[in-house]
Amino acid sequence: MPDYHAALVIDIGTTNCKVSCYSCHDASVLEVRKFPTPTISSDKGEVDFDIEALWQALRLVMAELVASVPFPVKNISIASFGESGVFVDKGGRHSYPDAGLV
């Protein structure tokens, strides 16, 4: 019996983020969404990624894709650039303030 479920592929890029949904049955593209990668700037002009805005945008786009594709999503793959990241606590909340650009 064919495997009728889907996979989300999240690509977090420097300029844009893309979330694609693929059929795990035949690897066809079911749907793709793209949005600009959110950034924040310090008073000194330093630019970093706005992790909270990125997370909220990803949650929204993933929910839209899951609701719109014909198969249940059972897999998620994430690709990113460089070594950027954020520390979170056991509850998934930021454990380092956004205001301090690192």
Phi, psi and omega in degrees: 000135181298151180269092182267079169218174187237164177230139173264136174241118183254123179243108181263107182255170180296320183260316183226158172245144180227135175239119181246148177238126183241149171284130176280352178283312184228009178064018178285150178281122179271320181191152179224137174232146181222145176210154179295139177292121182292139178230161173229153180237143176272171177297337180275359180089006177285142181244136176221176181273137179275094187298318181295316178296322178297313180299315180296319178295317178297317179301316180297311182295318179298317179298318178298316180294315180301321180286336188261346183268154186281352183238154175292141177275122182242350183225146175225133176236138182236130174240144182216172179257153170051208186242017180297146179190179179215141177278139176232155177271185182299335179271002180083011179268149178304135176251008177225132185294142177296330186297331181269092179294131182251000000 
